[in-house]
Amino acid sequence: MIYDVHAGSDDASRRWEIDLLPNLIPSGEWQALAAGVAQRATLLNSMLADVYGAQQLIASGLLPHELIFGHNGFLWPCCGIEPPGGISLHVYAADLVRSADGQWHVIADRTEAPSGAGFALENRTILSRVMPELYRELRVQHLASFFNDLQQMLIRLAPTAATPLVVLLTPGRCSDSYFEHVFLARQLGYPLVEGSELTVRDATVYLKTLSGLQRVHSIMRLLDAHLCDPLELSTDSLLGVPGLVDAVRRGRVLITNGLGSGVLESPGLMSYLPSINQQLYGEQLLLPSVSSAWCGDVVVRERVLANLAQHRIVSAFPSQHFVPVCGSSLDATALQALARRISASPYAYVAQSLPPQSQAPVWQSGSGELRARPISMRMYAVATTEGYRVMPGGLTRVAALADQRGVSCQHGGLTKDTWVLGEAAPQGEQWRAQRTIGVAELIRQDPYLPSRVVENLFWFGRYCERCDASARLLRIILTRYLDGDDPLALQAAVELADELSLLPEEGDLPGRLRAALDDADWAFSLRANLLRLQWAASQVRGKLSRENWQALVELQREAQCLEDGEADFGERVDVLNRLVMSLAALSGFALDDMTRDEGWRFLMLGRRIERLQSLCSSLAAFLRGPAVYDQAGLEWLLELGNSSITYRSRYLAVAQLIPVLDLLLLDEQNPHAVLFQLKLLVRANQRLSEEFDSPRDPALALLAEQLRHFDLRSLEHPLFGNASVQAVLAGLADLLQAVAIASGELSERLALRHFAHVDDVSQQTVSL
C-alpha cells in the first residue's frame, strides 16, 4: 500500500505501515462504543438538516451562528436542498482516544468525506493472512457487513433506476488517500472517476464512457464539497463538475456525504452537542467529547486566557491554517503572543484539554522489542434502513513517538488493525450479492468504462513502446561509444538519434547522452518518458493486476538508477538492460494477463501506433543515411528492431540489406516488422469504425497495400551507389515516413472521437 504524505512533492509516496500487533477490543466494550457512535451520527445528521433547513437551533441559541456561517464548509447554495430519505450524513467517522481511567472520548467528528475505511479493510486483509490461526481462534468480527451496507445505501437512496450507476468521485492521484480510493472502488465494484470524466446536461449527471454518455445515479464523494462544482461553489476548482449542485438540488443524483456536511467538523461545536441532543432527543450523549471551549463565548474566553498554559489551542475553522499548539510547551513570551491572537479573533479558536492518551504495545522490527506508543481509533458508521450501523473494527493509528500528543499518519505514524472479539459469524466475511444475476444479464464488456481510463490505457501503451525504443537506441549508442571500434556505426546511430530528437542538440557526446538518459526536465529524455509512463499507469491502477503493478514498481526502481550522477556509462548500460527486461515484462502482462476488453484494445492500439511510428521513423532515417552500406549499421538496426536472433537463425550470415529490410519491413510473422503492425492497426481501426459507427479513413489501408507490393528485387543491383537504387531507397523512406505520419493522425482522431466527447448529449448513447 502507498500513502501520499504531501501531494505534489518530489518524495510524496511512502509505504503504508501496519503494526504486527492488532488493537484488541472486547465485544462488550465495543457494543457500548458502537451505540455511542451511532447516536452521535444520528444527532449530526439532524443538525445538518436544521442547518441547511429551518435553522431553529441557531435561532434558539443552542448553536452559535458564528461557528456555522463562519465555517468555510458551510455552503450557501446548498440551503433548502432536500436530501433523499432525509439523510445528509451517509457515512460518519469519529476519532476517539481512551484516557487513563478507561473512558473513551471523541476528539474529532468526521462528516465531510471520512477517509480510512479502505485502509482498515486492507489492514484486515493483511493481518488475517499473517496470523490466520489466531484470527480464527479469537473469533474476530468481520468487516464485510459494513461495506455491504454501504453498497446497499448507495443503491437504495439513488434516484429511481432498475440498475443505478454508482461512481466514486476522487480528486485524483495527487490525493493523499488515492490508494484507498482505488482499493475501495475495486472492493465495491464501482467506477473510480475524476471530475473531468463527468458532465452535467439538463441537470443530469453523465459519465463519459467509451460508448458515449451514461447517466450517473449515485456519487460517493471522496473530495471536499466546496471543490465539487466550480459554477456555484469554488470557482477556481479544477476537480469538480460544473452544474453538479443543480443536479443535486433537483433530485437527479445522490451525493454522499451531502454537500456542505463538513461544516459540523468544527471542534468548537463539541461543547454544544450534549444540550442539542437533549433538546432533540431527550437523552444524554453516550460518548463524551474531549473537553472543548469555544473562545467566541466571552465567559469561556476569559477563563481560557486565565489558564492558557493548561490548554491545547486549535482552530475552529479549516480556513485559519492554524497549527494546534499546547500552552504548556510555550514560554511566557509565546503565551502572551498567543493570548493576543486569541483576543483579536476569539471566534476562530477553541481551547481543548486532552486527556493523556492510552498506549498500546508496538513491535519494533529493527530491535525486535515491544515499545509503548499512544494510539487513537477511528470508527465508522453508515446509514441503513435500521439507523446507523457501525463497522465492527476500525482504523487504529499509532504515534511515532512515545510522548507525542496527537496521532497522524502524515507525521510518520503507524496503523494497527482493530479486532473486535467474540462474535464472528462463519460466513460473515463474504460479500452479499446485491441481486441475482441470470444468464440473460451476463456481461462480457465493461459497460461503464470511463473515457479517462481508456485514454490513459492508450497512453500507457504508447509510453511503454516509446521507452522501449528509446532505451534500445540509447543502449546501442552507449555500447558503440564504449567499444570505440566502429566510429561509422556510432556516427550513424547518433545521427538517427538526432533525427528522432532523442539527443539534445548542444554539448559534447557524453553530456548529451547523460541528458538523454536522466534529465527529467528535458521532454524527450528516457527519464521524462518513464515518469510519464508511471503517471499513466497510476491513473489506471484499478485495471492492472497486483502482479502487473509490482512489475511497474520494479520498473520505477530501475528508472531511479538513472538519477545516479556518479554512475559511469558501463553501469548505465546495465541499467538499460534491466529496463528493457522490465518493459518486456509489461508487454507480457498486456498480452497474457489482461482481459481482452475495450480498455485492453486501446492499450494495444497505443502500443501499435507508437511501435509503428518508431519503426517507420527509424527505418526512414536509416535508409537516408550512410549506414545503409555498412554491415555494422545493419547489425545495430536489427538490434533496434529486436530481430537479431531471428536473422541469425534464418540466414547464418552477416547482416545484408535485402534480408534485413525483408525482416523489418515485410515479414508478416515478425511482431517488430512494419507490415505486421500496420495490418493489425488497420484491422483494429476498421473494427472500431464498425462498432462506433464512425467514418473510416482509408489512408493506412492504402499505405499498407503499397508496402505489401514493394518489390525487394528492385534493390538487387551489383552497385549500391547506382542512382536507381538510391531512388528506390529514397522512395521507400518516403513511404515509411508517410506511414508514421498517418499513424499519428489516427491517434489524434481516436482522441477526438473516444476521449473528448464534444458531441451533444442527444447524439450520444445515453442510458437513462
Secondary structure, 3 states (H helix, E strand, C coil): CEEECCCCCCCCEEECCECCCCEEECHHHHHHHHHHHHHHHHHHHHHHHHHCCCCHHHHCCCCCHHHHHCCCCCCHHHCCCCCHHHCCCCEEEEEEEECCCCCEEEEEEECCCCCCHHHHHHHHHHHHHHCHHHHHHCCCCCCHHHHHHHHHHHHHCCCCCCCCCEEEECCCCCCCCHHHHHHHHHHHCCCEECHHHEEEECCEEEEEECCEEEECCEEEECCCHHHCCCCCCCCCCCCCCCCHHHHHHCCCCEEECCCCHHHHHCHHHHHHHHHHHHHHHCCCCCCCECEEEECCCHHHHHHHHHCHHHCEEEECCHHHCCCCEEHHHCCHHHHHHHHHHHHHCHHHEEEEECCCCCEEEEEECCCCEEEEEEEEEEEEEEEECCEEEECCCCEEEECCCCCCCCCCHHHCCEEEEEEECCCCCCCCCCCCCCCCCCHHHCCCCCCCCEHHHHHHHHHHHHHHHHHHHHHHHHHHHHHHHHHCCCHHHHHHHHHHHHHCCCCCCCCCHHHHHHHHHHCCCCCCCHHHHHHHHHHHHHHCHHHCCHHHHHHHHHHHHHHHHHHCCCCCHHHHHHHHHHHHHHHHHHHHHHHHCCCCCHHHHHHHHHHHHHHHHHHHHHHHHHHCCHHHHCHHHHHHHHHHCCCHHHHHHHHCCCCCHHHHHHHHHHCCCCCCCHHHHHHHHHHHHHHHHHHCCCCCCCHHHHHHHHHHCCCHHHHCCCCCCCHHHHHHHHHHHHHHHHHHHHHHHHHHHHHHHHHHCCCCHHHCCCEC
